[in-house]
Amino acid sequence: AGFFDTRSHPPRVRRTLIVNEMTIVNDLILREWHGNARAKLQDETKGRLHKRCDVLQTIIQEQLKENGYGEFSFWIPSEKRSEICANVGEIIRQNRMPRKVDNAQDCYKKTRMWWHRDKSKFLGSFLFKPVLFDMLLPGLLHHGGVSRKQHLKAFLSIFMTILASNIRFPSTAPRPIVCQQCFLANNKFKAECDRFVRHFGYEWHRDETKIRSVQTAQGKKNKYVSNKSRCKDIVASFIAVLDKMRAAMEQQSDEFIQLKIQEWYAGQDSQAPTGSTYVLLKLPPRGNNTIEQDPQQHISRPALPIQPMIRFS
């Protein structure tokens, strides 16, 4: 006897009770397998998220120097990293139990396959959009010195470099650091990219699907034309739009750029980034090899020619 004592029941009832008991036991085993699979996947994903943050920091820092911002440093603070990991980890925790699993290893394999298939939209919303549009862009635009036009051109250069850069994890081939599927699946990063280029008067053909008419027994029908380079083509088209924007800024006045930036942040309303994401920090003076623990001591908040549409906490 297990959960139920079936010895006093007729054979038919006894078989039913035994089947019910086995179902309960199997369900508990499957839940344990799935819980272990999600926990393992969360740990692996957390490590990869930190590596993506490190690579993004390195690329942005190098590009800042190339664009004349060598006295400033870009960093993703630990509390922001914890927030990113927590948001992504919660998505993994909510994953539904896969069907028809044979053992614990098979359960983990199917859970990991789900994550690799759907992770792009979550990374876009919780990692790439906050880092690029809530941290880097306002950090550049609220840096004193050169004109707003130069700040925006620097952002476009850094953005294009990031989109063209790769990252490599153990036992994998180099992959784009910004998942190309981010430009296919609906997420906040894709929506912000589209809104950004449209705000400055450019059109981006973000998803060109091709169909052709075929003759069937039931008549003519439209059939989707497979395109294996679809993601690469979409990313390439977006980079081309950014490059066109940067080139066109040479003919635009600083007043026009300032007005467009002001309108950009006015359209964000409550989604405007706060002071906690203002992460362009002055480097310590030469000869000083230590950096103070309080990052607020290094934050530069210069006077701006126009009122910024960002609320600082």
C-alpha positions in Angstrom: 0.0 0.0 0.0 1.2 3.5 -0.9 -1.0 6.6 -0.5 -4.1 4.4 -0.4 -4.8 1.0 1.3 -6.5 -0.9 -1.6 -6.5 -4.3 -0.1 -10.1 -4.1 1.1 -11.5 -3.0 -2.2 -12.8 -5.0 -5.1 -10.3 -5.7 -8.0 -11.8 -3.0 -10.3 -11.8 -0.3 -7.7 -8.4 -1.4 -6.6 -6.9 -0.9 -10.1 -8.5 2.5 -10.3 -7.0 3.6 -7.0 -3.6 2.2 -8.0 -3.7 4.2 -11.2 -4.6 7.4 -9.3 -1.8 6.8 -6.9 0.7 6.3 -9.7 -0.6 9.5 -11.4 0.0 11.5 -8.2 3.5 10.1 -7.8 4.3 10.8 -11.4 3.1 14.3 -11.2 5.2 15.0 -8.1 8.3 13.5 -9.9 7.6 15.7 -13.0 7.2 18.8 -10.8 10.6 18.0 -9.1 12.3 17.5 -12.5 10.8 20.8 -13.9 11.7 22.7 -10.8 15.3 21.5 -11.0 15.5 22.3 -14.7 14.2 25.8 -14.2 16.7 26.4 -11.3 19.6 25.2 -13.4 18.5 27.3 -16.4 18.2 30.4 -14.2 21.7 30.0 -12.9 23.1 29.5 -16.4 21.2 32.5 -17.8 22.3 34.7 -14.9 25.9 34.0 -15.7 25.3 34.8 -19.4 23.4 38.0 -18.6 26.4 39.2 -16.5 28.7 38.4 -19.4 26.5 40.3 -21.9 26.6 43.3 -19.5 30.4 43.1 -19.3 30.7 42.9 -23.1 28.3 45.8 -23.6 30.2 47.9 -21.1 33.5 47.2 -22.9 32.2 48.0 -26.3 30.5 51.2 -25.1 33.6 52.3 -23.2 35.8 51.8 -26.3 33.4 53.6 -28.5 33.1 56.5 -26.1 36.9 57.0 -26.4 36.7 56.9 -30.2 33.9 59.5 -30.2 35.7 61.9 -28.0 34.3 60.9 -24.6 37.5 59.5 -23.3 37.2 61.3 -19.9 33.9 59.5 -19.2 33.2 55.9 -18.3 30.1 53.8 -18.8 29.0 51.2 -16.3 25.9 49.1 -15.5 25.5 49.2 -11.7 25.0 46.1 -9.7 21.5 47.0 -8.7 20.5 47.3 -12.4 22.1 44.0 -13.1 20.2 42.4 -10.3 17.0 43.9 -11.7 17.7 42.5 -15.1 18.5 39.0 -13.7 15.4 39.1 -11.5 13.1 40.0 -14.4 14.5 37.3 -16.7 14.6 34.7 -13.9 10.9 35.3 -13.2 10.1 34.6 -16.8 11.9 31.3 -16.5 10.2 30.5 -13.2 6.8 30.9 -14.9 7.6 28.4 -17.6 5.1 25.7 -18.0 6.0 22.1 -17.6 6.9 20.5 -20.9 4.8 17.6 -22.2 5.9 14.0 -22.6 9.3 14.0 -20.7 11.1 10.7 -20.2 13.5 11.7 -17.4 15.1 14.7 -15.6 17.6 15.2 -18.4 14.9 15.3 -21.1 12.9 17.7 -19.0 15.9 20.1 -18.8 16.6 19.8 -22.5 13.0 20.7 -23.4 13.0 23.6 -20.9 16.2 24.9 -22.4 14.9 24.6 -25.9 11.9 26.7 -25.0 14.2 29.4 -23.5 16.5 29.5 -26.6 13.4 29.8 -28.8 11.7 32.6 -26.9 14.6 34.4 -25.0 15.1 37.2 -27.6 11.9 39.1 -26.8 12.7 39.0 -23.0 16.3 40.0 -23.5 15.1 42.9 -25.7 12.6 44.1 -23.1 14.7 43.6 -20.0 18.3 44.1 -21.2 18.9 45.8 -24.5 16.1 48.4 -24.2 17.1 49.6 -20.7 20.8 49.7 -21.4 20.7 51.5 -24.8 17.6 53.7 -24.5 17.3 54.3 -20.7 20.9 54.5 -19.8 23.3 55.2 -22.6 21.1 57.6 -24.7 20.1 60.0 -21.8 23.6 59.7 -20.3 25.1 61.1 -23.6 22.4 63.7 -24.1 23.0 65.1 -20.6 26.7 65.3 -20.9 28.1 68.9 -21.1 30.6 70.2 -23.6 29.9 69.5 -27.2 26.5 70.0 -28.9 23.5 67.7 -28.7 24.1 66.8 -32.4 27.5 65.3 -31.5 25.9 63.4 -28.6 23.3 61.9 -30.9 25.9 61.0 -33.5 28.0 59.3 -30.9 25.0 57.3 -29.8 24.2 56.2 -33.3 27.9 55.1 -33.8 27.9 53.1 -30.6 24.5 51.6 -31.4 25.7 50.4 -34.9 28.9 49.0 -33.4 26.9 47.0 -30.8 24.6 45.6 -33.5 27.6 44.5 -35.5 29.5 42.9 -32.5 29.5 39.3 -31.4 29.7 37.5 -28.2 30.9 33.9 -27.5 29.8 31.6 -24.7 31.5 28.3 -23.8 30.9 25.5 -26.3 29.1 27.9 -28.7 30.0 29.7 -31.9 30.1 33.5 -31.8 26.7 35.1 -31.9 25.5 38.7 -32.2 25.4 40.3 -28.8 22.0 41.7 -29.6 19.9 38.7 -30.6 18.7 39.2 -34.2 15.3 37.7 -33.3 14.8 40.8 -31.1 13.8 42.5 -34.4 11.2 39.9 -35.2 9.4 39.1 -31.9 7.3 41.8 -30.3 9.2 43.4 -27.4 10.0 46.8 -25.9 13.4 47.0 -27.7 11.9 46.5 -31.1 9.2 49.0 -30.4 11.7 51.6 -29.2 13.9 51.2 -32.2 10.9 51.6 -34.5 9.7 54.7 -32.6 13.3 56.2 -32.5 13.8 56.1 -36.3 10.3 57.2 -37.0 10.6 60.2 -34.7 13.5 61.5 -36.7 11.5 61.1 -40.0 12.9 57.7 -41.3 11.1 54.6 -42.3 12.4 51.2 -41.4 11.0 48.1 -43.1 11.4 46.0 -40.1 9.7 42.8 -41.3 9.3 42.2 -45.0 7.6 38.8 -45.5 7.3 37.5 -49.0 4.4 35.5 -50.4 3.6 34.0 -53.8 0.5 32.8 -55.4 0.3 29.0 -56.1 -2.3 26.9 -57.9 -3.9 24.1 -55.9 -6.8 21.8 -56.4 -9.0 24.2 -54.4 -7.8 27.2 -56.5 -5.1 29.8 -56.0 -3.6 30.3 -52.5 -0.9 32.5 -51.1 2.2 30.7 -49.8 4.9 32.1 -47.6 8.3 32.3 -49.2 11.0 31.0 -46.9 13.9 33.4 -46.2 16.8 31.9 -44.2 18.5 35.3 -43.9 15.4 37.1 -42.8 16.8 38.2 -39.4 20.1 39.3 -40.8 18.4 41.4 -43.5 16.2 43.1 -41.0 19.2 44.0 -38.8 21.1 45.2 -41.8 18.3 47.4 -42.9 18.1 49.0 -39.4 21.8 49.6 -39.4 21.5 51.3 -42.8 18.8 53.6 -41.4 21.0 54.6 -38.5 23.9 55.3 -40.8 21.6 57.4 -43.0 20.4 59.3 -39.9 24.0 60.0 -38.8 25.0 61.2 -42.2 22.0 63.5 -42.5 22.8 65.2 -39.2 25.7 67.1 -40.9 23.1 69.2 -42.6 20.8 69.7 -39.6 21.1 72.5 -37.1 21.7 72.1 -33.4 18.4 73.8 -32.7 16.5 71.2 -34.8 18.2 68.3 -33.0 17.5 69.8 -29.6 13.8 70.2 -30.5 13.6 66.6 -31.7 15.3 65.3 -28.5 12.9 67.4 -26.4 9.9 65.9 -28.3 11.4 62.4 -28.0 11.4 62.5 -24.2 8.1 64.3 -24.0 6.6 61.3 -25.8 7.9 58.9 -23.2 5.8 60.3 -20.4 6.1 58.2 -17.3 8.6 55.8 -19.0 11.3 58.5 -18.9 14.5 57.1 -17.3 15.3 58.1 -13.7 18.5 59.3 -12.1 19.5 55.8 -11.1 20.2 55.0 -14.8 22.4 58.0 -15.4 25.7 56.2 -15.6 28.2 58.3 -17.5 30.7 58.9 -14.8 33.8 61.1 -14.7 37.1 59.1 -14.4 39.4 59.9 -11.4 42.2 62.3 -12.0 45.5 61.0 -13.4 47.8 59.5 -10.8 44.8 58.4 -8.7 44.4 54.6 -9.1 41.4 54.3 -6.8 37.8 55.1 -7.5 35.5 56.4 -4.7 32.8 54.0 -3.6 30.0 56.5 -3.9 29.3 56.8 -7.7 27.1 59.9 -7.1 30.4 61.8 -6.5 31.3 61.3 -10.1 28.0 62.1 -11.8 28.1 65.2 -14.0 24.9 67.2 -14.3 25.8 70.2 -16.4 23.4 73.0 -17.2 21.5 72.4 -20.4 20.4 74.9 -23.0 16.9 73.4 -22.9 15.0 71.8 -20.1 15.5 68.0 -20.2 12.5 65.8 -20.3 14.0 63.3 -17.9 13.1 63.2 -14.2 16.0 62.6 -12.0 15.4 61.0 -8.6 
